[in-house]
Amino acid sequence: MLSSLDIQRAKNSLFEAEQRCALAQIEYETEQMKFNELLGLPFDQEVILTERLLLDFSPLQPIWLSALNRL
């Protein structure tokens, strides 16, 4: 049989866990916004990280390199 003290401890543990969960959610959202800021994206844009980049990106050759190729 559970005592009222055991029930109160369980309620307190649940309350603390809910508070830690809420704090972790805030910290996660803050880190997401910092990451988006670093990338120059809007704060609320969702970024899905994958194993590869999903960008059609071809880097530009430096001018001096293309000049050397013409020699």
PyMOL commands that place a pseudoatom at each C-alpha (Angstrom):
pseudoatom trace, name=CA, resn=MET, resi=1, chain=A, elem=C, hetatm=0, pos=[0.000, 0.000, 0.000]
pseudoatom trace, name=CA, resn=LEU, resi=2, chain=A, elem=C, hetatm=0, pos=[1.275, 3.471, -0.893]
pseudoatom trace, name=CA, resn=SER, resi=3, chain=A, elem=C, hetatm=0, pos=[1.508, 6.115, 1.745]
pseudoatom trace, name=CA, resn=SER, resi=4, chain=A, elem=C, hetatm=0, pos=[0.514, 9.705, 1.128]
pseudoatom trace, name=CA, resn=LEU, resi=5, chain=A, elem=C, hetatm=0, pos=[4.219, 10.571, 1.335]
pseudoatom trace, name=CA, resn=ASP, resi=6, chain=A, elem=C, hetatm=0, pos=[5.014, 8.128, -1.501]
pseudoatom trace, name=CA, resn=ILE, resi=7, chain=A, elem=C, hetatm=0, pos=[2.246, 9.630, -3.612]
pseudoatom trace, name=CA, resn=GLN, resi=8, chain=A, elem=C, hetatm=0, pos=[3.486, 13.171, -2.933]
pseudoatom trace, name=CA, resn=ARG, resi=9, chain=A, elem=C, hetatm=0, pos=[7.049, 12.165, -3.851]
pseudoatom trace, name=CA, resn=ALA, resi=10, chain=A, elem=C, hetatm=0, pos=[5.796, 10.640, -7.103]
pseudoatom trace, name=CA, resn=LYS, resi=11, chain=A, elem=C, hetatm=0, pos=[3.840, 13.807, -7.897]
pseudoatom trace, name=CA, resn=ASN, resi=12, chain=A, elem=C, hetatm=0, pos=[6.911, 15.924, -7.173]
pseudoatom trace, name=CA, resn=SER, resi=13, chain=A, elem=C, hetatm=0, pos=[9.077, 13.714, -9.383]
pseudoatom trace, name=CA, resn=LEU, resi=14, chain=A, elem=C, hetatm=0, pos=[6.547, 13.993, -12.200]
pseudoatom trace, name=CA, resn=PHE, resi=15, chain=A, elem=C, hetatm=0, pos=[6.395, 17.772, -11.806]
pseudoatom trace, name=CA, resn=GLU, resi=16, chain=A, elem=C, hetatm=0, pos=[10.200, 18.045, -11.905]
pseudoatom trace, name=CA, resn=ALA, resi=17, chain=A, elem=C, hetatm=0, pos=[10.380, 15.827, -14.988]
pseudoatom trace, name=CA, resn=GLU, resi=18, chain=A, elem=C, hetatm=0, pos=[7.772, 17.965, -16.760]
pseudoatom trace, name=CA, resn=GLN, resi=19, chain=A, elem=C, hetatm=0, pos=[9.745, 21.107, -15.880]
pseudoatom trace, name=CA, resn=ARG, resi=20, chain=A, elem=C, hetatm=0, pos=[12.990, 19.590, -17.206]
pseudoatom trace, name=CA, resn=CYS, resi=21, chain=A, elem=C, hetatm=0, pos=[11.189, 18.557, -20.385]
pseudoatom trace, name=CA, resn=ALA, resi=22, chain=A, elem=C, hetatm=0, pos=[9.818, 22.087, -20.909]
pseudoatom trace, name=CA, resn=LEU, resi=23, chain=A, elem=C, hetatm=0, pos=[13.269, 23.581, -20.298]
pseudoatom trace, name=CA, resn=ALA, resi=24, chain=A, elem=C, hetatm=0, pos=[14.876, 21.126, -22.723]
pseudoatom trace, name=CA, resn=GLN, resi=25, chain=A, elem=C, hetatm=0, pos=[12.309, 22.065, -25.382]
pseudoatom trace, name=CA, resn=ILE, resi=26, chain=A, elem=C, hetatm=0, pos=[13.140, 25.761, -24.944]
pseudoatom trace, name=CA, resn=GLU, resi=27, chain=A, elem=C, hetatm=0, pos=[16.881, 25.036, -25.136]
pseudoatom trace, name=CA, resn=TYR, resi=28, chain=A, elem=C, hetatm=0, pos=[16.359, 22.939, -28.277]
pseudoatom trace, name=CA, resn=GLU, resi=29, chain=A, elem=C, hetatm=0, pos=[14.385, 25.702, -29.988]
pseudoatom trace, name=CA, resn=THR, resi=30, chain=A, elem=C, hetatm=0, pos=[17.018, 28.256, -28.992]
pseudoatom trace, name=CA, resn=GLU, resi=31, chain=A, elem=C, hetatm=0, pos=[19.792, 26.132, -30.488]
pseudoatom trace, name=CA, resn=GLN, resi=32, chain=A, elem=C, hetatm=0, pos=[17.734, 25.674, -33.669]
pseudoatom trace, name=CA, resn=MET, resi=33, chain=A, elem=C, hetatm=0, pos=[17.416, 29.455, -33.985]
pseudoatom trace, name=CA, resn=LYS, resi=34, chain=A, elem=C, hetatm=0, pos=[21.162, 29.923, -33.408]
pseudoatom trace, name=CA, resn=PHE, resi=35, chain=A, elem=C, hetatm=0, pos=[21.898, 27.335, -36.113]
pseudoatom trace, name=CA, resn=ASN, resi=36, chain=A, elem=C, hetatm=0, pos=[19.526, 29.017, -38.552]
pseudoatom trace, name=CA, resn=GLU, resi=37, chain=A, elem=C, hetatm=0, pos=[21.117, 32.392, -37.776]
pseudoatom trace, name=CA, resn=LEU, resi=38, chain=A, elem=C, hetatm=0, pos=[24.536, 30.898, -38.488]
pseudoatom trace, name=CA, resn=LEU, resi=39, chain=A, elem=C, hetatm=0, pos=[23.267, 29.677, -41.878]
pseudoatom trace, name=CA, resn=GLY, resi=40, chain=A, elem=C, hetatm=0, pos=[21.510, 32.968, -42.631]
pseudoatom trace, name=CA, resn=LEU, resi=41, chain=A, elem=C, hetatm=0, pos=[18.063, 31.362, -42.574]
pseudoatom trace, name=CA, resn=PRO, resi=42, chain=A, elem=C, hetatm=0, pos=[14.857, 32.632, -40.967]
pseudoatom trace, name=CA, resn=PHE, resi=43, chain=A, elem=C, hetatm=0, pos=[14.646, 31.651, -37.308]
pseudoatom trace, name=CA, resn=ASP, resi=44, chain=A, elem=C, hetatm=0, pos=[11.490, 29.597, -37.765]
pseudoatom trace, name=CA, resn=GLN, resi=45, chain=A, elem=C, hetatm=0, pos=[12.616, 27.657, -40.853]
pseudoatom trace, name=CA, resn=GLU, resi=46, chain=A, elem=C, hetatm=0, pos=[12.886, 23.931, -40.277]
pseudoatom trace, name=CA, resn=VAL, resi=47, chain=A, elem=C, hetatm=0, pos=[16.223, 22.443, -41.302]
pseudoatom trace, name=CA, resn=ILE, resi=48, chain=A, elem=C, hetatm=0, pos=[16.407, 18.728, -41.979]
pseudoatom trace, name=CA, resn=LEU, resi=49, chain=A, elem=C, hetatm=0, pos=[19.936, 17.381, -41.744]
pseudoatom trace, name=CA, resn=THR, resi=50, chain=A, elem=C, hetatm=0, pos=[20.805, 14.466, -43.983]
pseudoatom trace, name=CA, resn=GLU, resi=51, chain=A, elem=C, hetatm=0, pos=[23.915, 12.507, -44.826]
pseudoatom trace, name=CA, resn=ARG, resi=52, chain=A, elem=C, hetatm=0, pos=[24.411, 14.574, -47.958]
pseudoatom trace, name=CA, resn=LEU, resi=53, chain=A, elem=C, hetatm=0, pos=[23.747, 18.123, -49.071]
pseudoatom trace, name=CA, resn=LEU, resi=54, chain=A, elem=C, hetatm=0, pos=[20.613, 18.583, -51.109]
pseudoatom trace, name=CA, resn=LEU, resi=55, chain=A, elem=C, hetatm=0, pos=[21.863, 21.677, -52.891]
pseudoatom trace, name=CA, resn=ASP, resi=56, chain=A, elem=C, hetatm=0, pos=[22.577, 22.200, -56.558]
pseudoatom trace, name=CA, resn=PHE, resi=57, chain=A, elem=C, hetatm=0, pos=[25.907, 23.838, -55.810]
pseudoatom trace, name=CA, resn=SER, resi=58, chain=A, elem=C, hetatm=0, pos=[28.874, 24.112, -58.088]
pseudoatom trace, name=CA, resn=PRO, resi=59, chain=A, elem=C, hetatm=0, pos=[31.673, 26.198, -56.604]
pseudoatom trace, name=CA, resn=LEU, resi=60, chain=A, elem=C, hetatm=0, pos=[33.148, 28.950, -58.711]
pseudoatom trace, name=CA, resn=GLN, resi=61, chain=A, elem=C, hetatm=0, pos=[36.760, 28.658, -59.730]
pseudoatom trace, name=CA, resn=PRO, resi=62, chain=A, elem=C, hetatm=0, pos=[38.962, 31.462, -58.501]
pseudoatom trace, name=CA, resn=ILE, resi=63, chain=A, elem=C, hetatm=0, pos=[39.873, 33.917, -61.280]
pseudoatom trace, name=CA, resn=TRP, resi=64, chain=A, elem=C, hetatm=0, pos=[43.585, 33.197, -61.002]
pseudoatom trace, name=CA, resn=LEU, resi=65, chain=A, elem=C, hetatm=0, pos=[42.970, 29.459, -61.442]
pseudoatom trace, name=CA, resn=SER, resi=66, chain=A, elem=C, hetatm=0, pos=[40.943, 29.938, -64.609]
pseudoatom trace, name=CA, resn=ALA, resi=67, chain=A, elem=C, hetatm=0, pos=[43.662, 32.275, -65.919]
pseudoatom trace, name=CA, resn=LEU, resi=68, chain=A, elem=C, hetatm=0, pos=[46.286, 29.592, -65.292]
pseudoatom trace, name=CA, resn=ASN, resi=69, chain=A, elem=C, hetatm=0, pos=[44.203, 27.058, -67.183]
pseudoatom trace, name=CA, resn=ARG, resi=70, chain=A, elem=C, hetatm=0, pos=[44.250, 29.292, -70.275]
pseudoatom trace, name=CA, resn=LEU, resi=71, chain=A, elem=C, hetatm=0, pos=[48.066, 29.365, -70.401]
for i in range(1, 71): cmd.bond("trace and resi %d" % i, "trace and resi %d" % (i + 1))
show_as sticks, trace
zoom trace
